């Protein structure tokens, strides 16, 4: 009897060890490009979420350059690997939709974060903040830097980047308000989230618009590159840069005077929130329908709107009073 009991226990133990229930859910965090400090910080938060959830393995990946083609190749590879979920910041909302739809047809949960995918290509999109608030913040920081009048330009990432285009549109709406009529938008250029190209585009703006007073860069790569260009070209005090940046990359530019203030949400929290949300889709707690309440763990709870979207938090302003403190973290 004892021998039979031992055998049964051994069989049960073996079954438990190979049981898929105990296997870690693989969630791929697909970013616009590797080597980007914003997404490295997002990955830190994603790994924190995986540790908290205990049964999740995060695969951090992305193309070398911010292209839709590079992301599509990665998505196709992840489909073959049969991951449980794909969390992606898209380089192109439309180009990625077909491959992500194939992923969902195979049972893979798809969430976009930061830069969205077309609605039919994902189950949820997590905006880092409210789009109108970001647009407003970009304009108010510019006005605070240069006053009520002057020529301004925008240095964006790729021309197809969903989030960039939405924020630019929101900024244009604010600029059309009577309170900002003295600020004249003279150009929108694209650095493709590449440091060298963004730097050259900033230099091009200096030459094309000799009366330029500010550059708005709603991209962490572009804002740092533009600020460096201002310093290198001895334009500090004449042209100010603002936008969305990382404290660790912007502290020196604030100190130099090229930047008075910039904003960003916490990318660590954004990565963390995205993985926590994805885990709920895997478990079936949420399906992506309007009205679904999605827990973001330590960050709080959001409710999906009719487009399957939600906003994580408001943007936060960094300047000389606080940038050094936050630069230690991200």
Number of C-alpha atoms within 10 A of each C-alpha: 6 7 8 9 10 11 12 12 12 12 12 11 12 11 11 12 12 10 10 10 10 10 12 15 20 20 27 25 25 25 28 26 23 17 13 18 18 22 26 19 21 25 26 19 22 29 21 20 26 22 13 13 15 11 14 20 20 23 18 19 19 25 19 13 17 23 20 20 15 16 28 21 14 18 23 15 12 21 20 11 10 15 21 24 26 26 27 28 26 30 31 24 20 17 18 22 19 14 18 26 18 15 25 20 10 14 15 21 26 25 28 28 28 25 23 25 29 20 16 14 23 24 23 32 28 24 20 26 19 15 21 16 15 25 23 18 24 25 24 17 20 26 17 11 19 20 14 14 13 18 19 25 23 25 30 28 28 20 15 18 24 21 25 22 17 16 22 24 15 20 23 15 14 20 20 13 10 8 10 16 13 16 22 16 16 14 14 17 18 19 24 23 26 18 18 14 16 26 22 15 21 28 17 12 22 20 10 12 14 10 14 20 24 24 29 26 33 27 24 25 26 34 34 27 28 30 28 23 22 27 16 11 10 12 17 19 15 13 24 24 35 28 29 27 25 27 25 16 19 27 23 19 23 22 14 16 19 26 30 20 27 28 23 22 18 23 23 21 24 28 27 26 28 30 32 24 23 26 24 16 22 18 10 11 14 18 17 23 16 14 12 16 17 23 19 21 17 11 14 11 15 19 17 19 17 12 15 20 22 22 19 23 18 17 20 14 16 24 17 16 8 12 22 18 14 14 16 9 12 18
